[in-house]
Amino acid sequence: MRKLLKGLSLFLVFLIAFGCISNEKIVYLQNLEGNSPIEDGALITYEIPEYKLQYNDIIDVNVQTIDDLIASGFNSKPTQTNSSMGNVSAQSGGDIYYMTGFSVDQHGNIRLPVVGDVYVKDKTLEEVRISVEESMRKFVKSELYVKVKLGGVRYSALGEFRRPGKFTVLQDRMTIFEAIANAGDLTTVAKRDEVLLIRQYPEGTRLHRINLLDRQIVASPFYFIQPNDQLYIEPMKVRETGTGENTAQTLALVFSGITALALILNLLK
């Protein structure tokens, strides 16, 4: 019996030592050893590359003449319509302009009424706006106001998120931490130092590994999410052992096991 208790004690120590997750594995934005530290309050400068449209993107194109602006003011659409579209997007994870916008086809064109096909692939939204305005000049001689927008930032969150899924956030830009927060943050067992970012480029798809524990992420080109990004996060090895996510959970599991073993031994006597 003593040998059994000794074995259980050693097993308990092992689980406490190796079955719990340390803060170093879950705390974001640390100044890790080997990297130049970024002090609190330090100014970090960066350039955000303008997003270029790709196949299957959906954009909203709004064209107004002087008469339209006088009749309806600067608001292109009623507030109620925009609100209802936003609610549909939040529930479905889709693009708010799916029903009313213009999709980029496999040839890189969008098809506008009257104008016809306009090539937009690999162009920024400003370049598309200029192309649409030039195309409209052939049919409209008065002053024009052309607005081109994406339906927010669309991305997917897979793996160890508390609320994984497909999301569309109605803003022009979003950081990776905002994207994670929008998906309910990460679970305790998520591998924060090996986040897989799948990003679409005009020439194809690239996979990038990101360390969220490292404060240097703020100065990296992956700090800002781009439309159609996919985030995948794997679980730590502790998930395989079945131990708890913290000391309290691990101890609860161990004591439950000891209690069950004691009951079995009593029955065998």
C-alpha positions in Angstrom: 0.0 0.0 0.0 2.9 2.3 0.8 4.4 1.7 -2.7 1.0 2.5 -4.2 0.7 5.8 -2.3 4.3 6.7 -3.2 3.6 6.0 -6.9 0.5 8.1 -6.7 2.4 10.9 -5.1 5.0 10.9 -7.8 2.3 10.8 -10.4 0.6 13.8 -8.8 3.9 15.8 -8.8 4.4 14.9 -12.5 0.9 16.1 -13.5 1.3 19.3 -11.6 4.7 20.0 -13.2 3.9 19.0 -16.8 0.1 19.0 -17.0 -0.5 22.7 -16.5 0.0 25.7 -18.9 2.4 28.4 -17.8 1.7 32.1 -18.3 4.6 32.4 -20.7 2.6 30.3 -23.2 -0.6 32.4 -23.1 0.4 36.0 -22.4 0.3 38.1 -25.6 2.9 40.7 -26.7 5.9 39.7 -24.6 9.4 41.0 -25.1 10.9 37.7 -25.9 14.6 37.0 -25.4 16.8 37.4 -28.5 14.6 40.2 -30.0 15.0 43.9 -29.7 12.5 44.9 -26.9 9.7 47.3 -27.7 9.1 49.4 -24.6 5.6 50.6 -23.5 4.8 53.9 -25.2 7.3 53.3 -28.1 6.0 54.6 -31.4 5.8 51.9 -34.1 5.5 53.1 -37.7 4.2 50.9 -40.5 2.8 51.1 -44.0 -0.5 49.3 -44.7 -0.5 48.0 -48.3 -3.7 48.8 -50.1 -5.8 45.8 -50.8 -6.1 44.7 -54.4 -9.3 43.0 -55.6 -9.3 39.3 -56.4 -11.6 36.8 -58.0 -14.8 36.3 -56.1 -14.6 39.6 -54.2 -17.8 41.6 -53.9 -17.8 45.3 -54.0 -20.5 48.0 -53.7 -20.4 50.6 -56.5 -22.5 53.7 -56.0 -22.8 56.4 -58.7 -24.6 59.7 -58.2 -25.1 62.8 -60.3 -25.6 66.3 -59.1 -29.3 65.9 -59.3 -29.1 62.8 -57.1 -27.0 64.5 -54.5 -29.5 67.5 -54.3 -32.5 65.2 -54.1 -31.1 62.7 -51.4 -28.2 64.6 -49.8 -24.8 63.0 -49.3 -26.1 59.7 -48.0 -26.2 57.3 -50.8 -28.6 54.8 -49.1 -31.2 55.1 -46.4 -29.9 54.3 -42.9 -32.5 51.6 -42.3 -31.3 49.7 -45.4 -27.7 49.8 -44.3 -28.6 48.7 -40.8 -30.7 45.7 -42.0 -27.9 44.6 -44.3 -25.4 44.8 -41.5 -27.6 42.5 -39.3 -27.8 39.9 -42.1 -24.0 40.0 -42.4 -23.4 39.5 -38.7 -25.7 36.5 -38.6 -24.5 34.8 -41.8 -20.8 35.8 -41.9 -21.2 36.8 -45.5 -20.5 40.0 -47.4 -23.2 42.6 -46.8 -23.2 43.5 -50.5 -23.8 39.9 -51.7 -27.3 40.6 -52.9 -26.8 44.1 -54.2 -23.1 44.4 -55.0 -21.0 43.3 -58.0 -18.9 40.2 -58.0 -15.4 39.9 -59.6 -15.7 37.1 -62.1 -13.0 34.7 -63.2 -11.9 37.1 -65.9 -11.4 39.9 -63.4 -14.4 42.0 -64.4 -17.5 43.3 -62.8 -20.5 43.9 -64.9 -22.2 47.2 -64.4 -25.6 48.3 -65.8 -25.4 50.3 -69.1 -21.5 50.3 -68.9 -20.9 46.6 -69.1 -17.7 44.9 -68.1 -15.1 46.9 -66.1 -11.8 45.2 -65.4 -11.0 45.4 -61.6 -8.8 42.5 -60.7 -5.5 43.4 -59.0 -6.7 47.0 -58.7 -7.1 49.0 -55.5 -10.5 50.5 -54.6 -9.3 54.0 -55.7 -8.2 52.6 -59.1 -11.5 50.9 -59.5 -13.3 54.1 -58.7 -11.4 56.0 -61.4 -12.1 53.2 -63.9 -15.8 53.2 -63.2 -15.9 57.0 -63.4 -14.1 57.0 -66.8 -16.5 54.4 -68.1 -19.6 56.4 -66.9 -18.3 59.5 -68.7 -19.3 58.0 -72.0 -23.0 58.0 -70.9 -23.2 60.9 -68.4 -22.1 64.4 -69.1 -22.9 66.0 -65.8 -20.7 65.9 -62.7 -20.5 62.5 -61.1 -19.8 61.2 -57.6 -18.6 57.6 -57.6 -18.0 55.5 -54.5 -16.5 52.0 -54.4 -16.4 50.0 -51.1 -15.7 46.5 -49.9 -18.3 44.9 -47.7 -16.0 45.1 -44.6 -13.1 42.8 -43.7 -14.1 39.1 -44.3 -12.0 36.4 -42.6 -12.3 32.9 -41.1 -11.2 31.7 -37.7 -10.6 27.9 -37.3 -9.2 25.7 -34.5 -8.7 26.8 -30.9 -11.0 29.8 -30.9 -13.7 30.1 -28.3 -16.2 31.0 -31.1 -14.7 29.8 -34.5 -16.4 30.7 -37.7 -16.6 33.0 -40.7 -16.8 36.7 -39.9 -17.3 40.0 -41.7 -16.3 43.1 -39.7 -17.7 46.4 -41.0 -14.6 48.6 -41.0 -11.8 49.4 -43.4 -8.9 47.8 -41.5 -8.6 45.4 -38.5 -5.6 44.1 -36.5 -5.1 40.4 -35.8 -5.9 40.9 -32.2 -9.2 42.5 -33.1 -10.0 39.5 -35.3 -9.2 37.2 -32.4 -11.3 39.2 -30.0 -14.2 39.1 -32.5 -14.0 35.3 -32.5 -14.2 35.2 -28.7 -10.4 35.0 -28.0 -8.3 31.8 -28.0 -8.8 28.9 -25.7 -6.2 28.3 -23.0 -4.7 25.4 -24.8 -4.2 27.3 -28.1 -0.7 27.4 -29.6 -0.3 31.2 -29.6 3.3 31.0 -30.8 2.4 29.0 -34.0 -0.6 30.7 -35.5 -1.1 29.7 -39.2 -2.2 32.6 -41.4 -3.5 31.6 -44.8 -3.4 34.7 -47.0 -4.6 35.2 -50.6 -2.3 37.0 -53.1 -3.0 37.9 -56.7 -0.5 35.2 -57.7 -1.9 32.6 -55.3 -2.0 31.5 -51.7 0.8 31.7 -49.1 1.0 30.2 -45.6 2.6 32.3 -42.8 3.5 31.3 -39.2 2.9 34.0 -36.6 3.9 34.3 -32.9 1.3 36.2 -30.9 3.4 36.0 -27.8 6.1 38.1 -29.4 5.6 41.9 -29.2 7.4 42.2 -32.6 4.1 41.1 -34.2 3.0 44.7 -34.0 5.8 45.8 -36.4 5.2 42.9 -38.8 3.3 42.9 -42.1 0.8 40.5 -40.5 -0.4 42.8 -37.7 -3.3 43.9 -39.9 -5.8 41.4 -41.3 -6.7 41.5 -45.0 -9.9 40.4 -46.6 -10.2 36.7 -47.1 -7.5 35.8 -44.5 -7.9 32.5 -42.7 -6.5 31.9 -39.2 -5.9 28.4 -38.0 -4.7 27.6 -34.4 -3.6 24.2 -33.2 -4.0 22.9 -29.6 -1.0 22.3 -27.3 0.2 18.8 -26.4 -1.5 19.2 -23.0 -4.8 18.5 -24.8 -3.6 15.0 -25.7 -2.7 14.1 -22.0 -6.2 15.0 -20.9 -5.0 17.1 -17.9 -6.5 20.3 -16.8 -5.8 23.8 -18.2 -4.6 25.0 -14.8 -3.4 23.7 -11.5 -6.9 23.6 -10.0 -8.3 21.5 -12.8 -5.3 19.2 -12.8 -5.6 18.6 -9.0 -9.4 18.0 -9.4 -8.7 15.3 -12.0 -6.0 13.7 -9.9 -8.1 13.6 -6.7 -11.0 12.1 -8.7 -8.7 9.4 -10.0 -7.3 8.7 -6.5 -10.9 8.5 -5.1 -11.9 6.1 -7.8 -8.8 3.9 -7.3 -9.4 3.9 -3.5 -13.0 2.7 -4.0 -11.8 -0.1 -6.3 -9.2 -1.2 -3.8 -11.9 -1.3 -1.0 -14.1 -3.5 -3.3 -11.2 -5.9 -4.0 -10.5 -6.5 -0.2 
